[in-house]
Amino acid sequence: MTAFRRIGSGGGGGPTIVQAAQSVPMLAGQAVSASPNGALVEFAANRRYRVDLSWGPVAGLLLLAGNDNGPASSTARLRYSLDGGGSFADFSPTVAIDGMVAAGTVNTGWFAVPEAALHDVWLSLFVLGGNGSSLAFSSIALELSANAGLLS
């Protein structure tokens, strides 16, 4: 069942109904580690998530928590695939992960969902700037919303 909530006025005197924000918990309660080394690499190919975005979310927020800090200047970003993982394009902006433990949770801030991703897609986390040392995430989550006001 899809949740909806009422906000504001629909211009005709009645409320506008928009779909409530959806949470996509990609990883929670367990540490998944990898050892990225330099180039942009998929963090864990066995942790791809299929998500139907055809309902039209316009705003997204990527949240990451970890048991290890990433190496200095390392970043992460969410990417999407329309072909089951054969090729990927950027879904979210990058977020620094080198201070993840001290911060508790790092996030991208609200970003515009790419229009090309408004389909049934596969999402995966990619990291950049590793030095081969271990990196572990304990939580990866994506919030999606149809509320364009979150982007301002």
Helices and strands as residue ranges (DSSP letters): E 4-9, E 15-19, E 22-34, E 41-42, G 45-47, E 49-52, E 59-66, E 75-81, E 89-90, E 95-96, H 100-103, E 106-107, E 111-112, G 115-117, E 120-128, E 135-145, G 148-151
